[in-house]
Amino acid sequence: MSSSTKSSSSSSTTSSTTISRPTLSPIPQHYIKCVAVGDGAVGKTCMLHTYTTSKFPWDYEPTVFDNYAVTVNIGKQAVTLGLFDTAGQEDWDKLRIMSYTATDVFIICFSVMEPSSFSNVEEKWIPEIKQYSQNIPFIIVGTQVDLRDNIISLKDLNRKRMKPVSKEEGEKMARKLGARAYIECSALLNYNVKQVFDTAIITYFQPYRPRKSRFKRLLCGWTKSNELSN
């Protein structure tokens, strides 16, 4: 069973989704803090909302700060994800960095339809997270991939003499910057959204498990099971 809750100053949501997992004897619960960063309006909030509620937020409002709690069962191991949504605008720099304390995994987002947000991954977001949270693993996520086929969006980019960021460009940057993974997703289509957070879980455990422990064997089996089910 997987469940989620959202905490904010004005609203809360709760949802439940059944997830098949291998069985194993209980081992201690883990809490994983994941912080999503990236330019404003690149789809961070929509991605988090879609993951935690399985619904696209048509009534989207720009985020200042939100957090969600999602519990995922891997066998009999309960893994709780603390998901922190941040504002990308410069006006909120001081508030945003306060959320970086004790982060386990960063999720750096950019829109494949906003080349400037892609450039800012290297120029702004990597320097910022390394300044305040050194040696914390991160993954890079290209959002809004559904718009690559949107005629209006493509025409708008063409007028600016720009083009969408390709998957190859995203993968190349991820390798260059030392990201643990590069993933593309669409919150609108709920495409690869779950994979983003599955990858965050795997990223958390990999650095600290050099030997193939009992839990890592379970995690590998869970990963393969998810790949088959997606």
C-alpha positions as CSV (number, residue, x, y, z in Angstrom):
1,M,0.0,0.0,0.0
2,S,1.2,3.5,-0.8
3,S,-0.3,6.5,0.8
4,S,0.3,10.2,0.6
5,T,-0.4,13.4,2.4
6,K,0.3,17.1,1.5
7,S,1.1,19.8,4.1
8,S,0.7,23.5,3.4
9,S,-0.7,26.5,5.1
10,S,-4.1,26.3,3.3
11,S,-5.0,22.8,2.2
12,S,-4.3,19.1,2.5
13,T,-4.9,16.0,0.4
14,T,-4.8,12.2,1.1
15,S,-4.7,9.4,-1.4
16,S,-4.1,5.6,-1.4
17,T,-2.8,3.4,-4.2
18,T,-2.1,-0.4,-4.0
19,I,1.4,-1.3,-5.2
20,S,2.6,-4.9,-5.6
21,R,5.9,-5.6,-3.9
22,P,8.0,-8.7,-3.0
23,T,7.7,-10.0,0.6
24,L,10.5,-10.1,3.1
25,S,10.8,-10.0,6.9
26,P,10.5,-6.5,8.4
27,I,13.6,-4.2,8.5
28,P,13.8,-0.7,9.9
29,Q,11.8,2.1,8.3
30,H,13.6,4.7,6.2
31,Y,12.8,8.4,5.7
32,I,14.0,10.0,2.5
33,K,13.9,13.7,2.1
34,C,13.7,14.8,-1.6
35,V,13.7,18.4,-2.6
36,A,12.6,19.5,-6.0
37,V,14.3,22.5,-7.4
38,G,14.4,24.3,-10.8
39,D,13.2,27.5,-12.5
40,G,9.7,28.7,-11.8
41,A,6.8,27.3,-13.9
42,V,8.8,24.3,-15.2
43,G,6.3,21.8,-13.8
44,K,7.7,20.8,-10.4
45,T,4.4,21.3,-8.6
46,C,2.4,19.5,-11.2
47,M,4.8,16.6,-11.2
48,L,4.6,16.3,-7.4
49,H,0.8,16.7,-7.3
50,T,0.3,14.1,-10.0
51,Y,2.5,11.6,-8.2
52,T,0.8,12.0,-4.8
53,T,-2.8,12.2,-6.0
54,S,-2.7,10.6,-9.5
55,K,-4.5,13.7,-10.8
56,F,-3.2,16.6,-12.8
57,P,-3.7,19.9,-11.0
58,W,-5.8,21.9,-13.5
59,D,-6.2,24.6,-10.8
60,Y,-2.5,25.1,-10.5
61,E,-1.1,28.0,-8.5
62,P,2.5,29.1,-8.4
63,T,4.3,27.5,-5.4
64,V,6.1,29.3,-2.6
65,F,6.7,26.2,-0.4
66,D,4.8,22.9,-0.1
67,N,5.6,19.5,1.3
68,Y,4.2,16.1,0.8
69,A,4.6,12.7,2.6
70,V,4.4,9.5,0.6
71,T,4.8,6.0,2.0
72,V,5.9,3.3,-0.3
73,N,6.1,-0.4,0.7
74,I,9.1,-2.4,-0.7
75,G,8.2,-5.9,0.6
76,K,7.6,-5.3,4.3
77,Q,10.0,-2.3,4.3
78,A,8.1,1.0,4.6
79,V,9.9,3.8,2.9
80,T,8.6,7.3,3.5
81,L,9.4,10.0,1.0
82,G,9.3,13.6,2.3
83,L,8.8,15.6,-0.9
84,F,9.6,19.3,-0.7
85,D,8.4,21.6,-3.5
86,T,10.2,24.9,-3.8
87,A,9.8,28.2,-5.7
88,G,12.4,28.9,-8.4
89,Q,12.1,32.6,-8.5
90,E,15.0,34.8,-7.1
91,D,12.6,36.5,-4.7
92,W,12.4,33.2,-2.7
93,D,16.1,32.3,-2.6
94,K,16.4,32.7,1.1
95,L,13.3,30.7,1.9
96,R,14.2,28.0,-0.6
97,I,17.6,27.3,0.8
98,M,16.1,26.7,4.2
99,S,14.5,23.6,2.9
100,Y,17.9,22.1,1.9
101,T,18.8,21.0,5.4
102,A,19.1,17.2,5.8
103,T,18.2,16.6,2.1
104,D,18.9,13.1,0.9
105,V,18.2,13.5,-2.8
106,F,17.7,16.5,-5.0
107,I,15.4,16.4,-8.0
108,I,16.6,19.2,-10.4
109,C,13.8,20.0,-12.9
110,F,13.8,21.9,-16.2
111,S,11.2,22.1,-18.9
112,V,12.2,20.6,-22.3
113,M,10.3,23.6,-23.8
114,E,12.3,26.2,-21.9
115,P,15.9,26.1,-23.0
116,S,16.8,28.8,-20.4
117,S,15.6,26.5,-17.6
118,F,17.9,23.8,-19.1
119,S,20.9,26.1,-19.0
120,N,20.1,27.1,-15.5
121,V,20.5,23.5,-14.3
122,E,24.3,24.0,-14.7
123,E,24.5,27.7,-14.2
124,K,22.3,28.1,-11.1
125,W,20.9,25.0,-9.6
126,I,24.0,22.8,-9.4
127,P,26.1,25.6,-7.8
128,E,23.3,26.4,-5.4
129,I,22.7,22.9,-4.0
130,K,26.5,22.3,-3.8
131,Q,27.0,25.5,-1.9
132,Y,24.4,24.6,0.8
133,S,24.4,20.7,0.6
134,Q,27.7,19.3,-0.5
135,N,27.9,15.7,-1.7
136,I,24.2,15.1,-1.8
137,P,23.2,12.9,-4.8
138,F,20.8,14.4,-7.4
139,I,18.8,13.4,-10.5
140,I,17.9,15.6,-13.4
141,V,14.3,15.6,-14.7
142,G,13.1,17.0,-18.0
143,T,9.4,18.0,-17.6
144,Q,6.6,18.8,-20.0
145,V,7.7,16.4,-22.7
146,D,4.1,16.3,-24.0
147,L,4.7,19.8,-25.4
148,R,7.3,18.6,-27.8
149,D,4.5,17.7,-30.1
150,N,2.4,20.8,-29.4
151,I,2.1,22.9,-32.5
152,I,1.5,26.2,-30.6
153,S,4.4,25.6,-28.3
154,L,6.7,24.7,-31.2
155,K,5.7,27.8,-33.1
156,D,6.4,29.9,-30.1
157,L,9.9,28.5,-29.8
158,N,10.5,28.9,-33.5
159,R,9.7,32.6,-33.3
160,K,12.4,32.9,-30.7
161,R,14.7,30.9,-32.9
162,M,14.8,28.1,-30.3
163,K,14.0,24.5,-30.3
164,P,13.0,22.0,-27.6
165,V,15.7,20.4,-25.5
166,S,16.3,16.9,-26.8
167,K,16.6,13.8,-24.7
168,E,20.2,13.4,-25.9
169,E,21.0,16.9,-24.7
170,G,19.5,16.1,-21.3
171,E,21.4,12.8,-21.0
172,K,24.7,14.5,-22.0
173,M,24.3,17.2,-19.3
174,A,23.4,14.6,-16.7
175,R,26.6,12.8,-17.4
176,K,28.6,16.0,-17.4
177,L,27.3,17.2,-14.1
178,G,27.4,13.8,-12.3
179,A,23.7,13.2,-12.0
180,R,22.6,9.8,-10.8
181,A,20.0,9.6,-13.6
182,Y,18.2,11.6,-16.3
183,I,14.5,11.1,-16.7
184,E,11.9,12.8,-18.8
185,C,8.3,13.0,-17.7
186,S,4.9,14.6,-18.4
187,A,2.6,15.4,-15.4
188,L,-0.3,16.0,-17.8
189,L,0.0,12.5,-19.3
190,N,1.3,10.9,-16.1
191,Y,4.2,9.7,-18.2
192,N,7.2,8.5,-16.2
193,V,6.1,10.5,-13.1
194,K,6.3,7.4,-10.9
195,Q,9.7,6.5,-12.4
196,V,11.1,9.9,-11.1
197,F,10.4,9.0,-7.5
198,D,11.3,5.3,-7.8
199,T,14.7,6.5,-9.1
200,A,15.0,8.9,-6.1
201,I,14.5,5.9,-3.8
202,I,17.1,3.9,-5.6
203,T,19.5,6.9,-5.6
204,Y,19.2,7.2,-1.8
205,F,20.2,3.6,-1.1
206,Q,22.9,3.0,-3.7
207,P,25.6,5.3,-2.3
208,Y,25.4,3.6,1.1
209,R,25.2,0.0,0.1
210,P,28.5,-1.1,-1.5
211,R,27.8,-4.8,-0.8
212,K,24.7,-6.4,-2.1
213,S,22.9,-6.6,1.2
214,R,19.5,-8.2,1.8
215,F,17.7,-4.9,1.3
216,K,19.6,-4.1,-1.9
217,R,18.7,-7.5,-3.4
218,L,15.1,-6.7,-2.5
219,L,15.4,-3.2,-4.0
220,C,16.8,-4.6,-7.2
221,G,13.9,-7.1,-7.5
222,W,11.5,-4.3,-6.8
223,T,13.1,-2.2,-9.6
224,K,12.8,-5.0,-12.1
225,S,9.2,-5.6,-11.1
226,N,8.4,-1.9,-11.6
227,E,10.1,-1.9,-15.1
228,L,8.0,-4.9,-16.1
229,S,4.8,-3.2,-14.8
230,N,5.4,0.2,-16.4
